[in-house]
């Protein structure tokens, strides 16, 4: 079927597509003539010491090394920071012997801290007062080296 047999609607669609293609070519040629560069250097953005994005590189005197391990990702709450490694005192609020996990309520901060059976030094039950250390687990803070508190 040649173009002589095209319907009016098909001709209109073809004309619109051709016009759109020509407009795009003209726009591309105009950008090229204006001298706008589309290189990698135009896409680079820098972050200054205040966290603002700028197009100019930072002052070499203000650059400081940051330990990537010290960066904590995620939202932080208004709770006081739990110190890792310090011995803490808490009450076992829940412990499932068959599944091997439970939770301890810290007596200082009232935080619920996960405890796994692998981190127990002595067997524990609910409502026991325990001494433990905290450490970062897979999903958050976890109790380590858990043992019964003896007065």
Residue pairs with C-beta under 8 A, 6 or more apart in sequence:
6 14
31 38
44 55
45 53
45 54
45 55
46 53
46 54
46 55
46 56
46 57
46 58
47 53
47 54
47 58
48 54
48 58
49 58
49 62
79 109
79 111
80 109
82 106
82 109
82 111
82 113
82 134
82 141
83 134
84 133
84 134
84 135
84 136
85 133
85 134
85 135
86 133
86 134
87 131
87 132
87 133
88 106
88 107
88 108
88 131
88 132
88 133
88 134
89 106
89 107
89 108
89 129
89 130
89 131
89 149
90 104
90 105
90 106
90 107
90 113
90 129
90 130
90 132
90 143
91 104
91 105
91 107
91 127
91 128
91 129
91 130
92 102
92 103
92 104
92 115
92 124
92 125
92 126
92 127
92 128
92 130
93 102
93 103
93 104
93 105
93 112
93 126
94 102
94 103
94 126
95 101
95 102
95 103
95 115
95 124
95 125
95 126
96 102
97 117
100 116
100 117
100 118
101 114
101 115
101 116
101 117
102 114
102 115
102 124
102 126
103 112
103 113
103 114
103 115
104 112
104 113
104 115
104 130
104 132
104 143
104 146
105 111
105 112
105 113
106 112
106 113
111 141
113 132
113 134
113 141
113 142
113 143
114 137
114 139
114 140
114 141
114 142
114 143
115 124
115 132
115 142
115 143
115 146
116 137
116 142
119 132
119 142
119 143
119 144
119 145
119 146
120 146
120 147
121 145
121 146
121 147
122 146
122 147
122 148
124 130
124 146
124 148
128 148
128 149
129 148
129 149
130 143
130 146
130 147
130 148
130 149
131 146
131 147
131 148
131 149
132 143
132 144
132 145
132 146
132 147
133 143
133 144
133 145
134 141
134 142
134 143
134 144
135 141
135 142
135 144
136 142
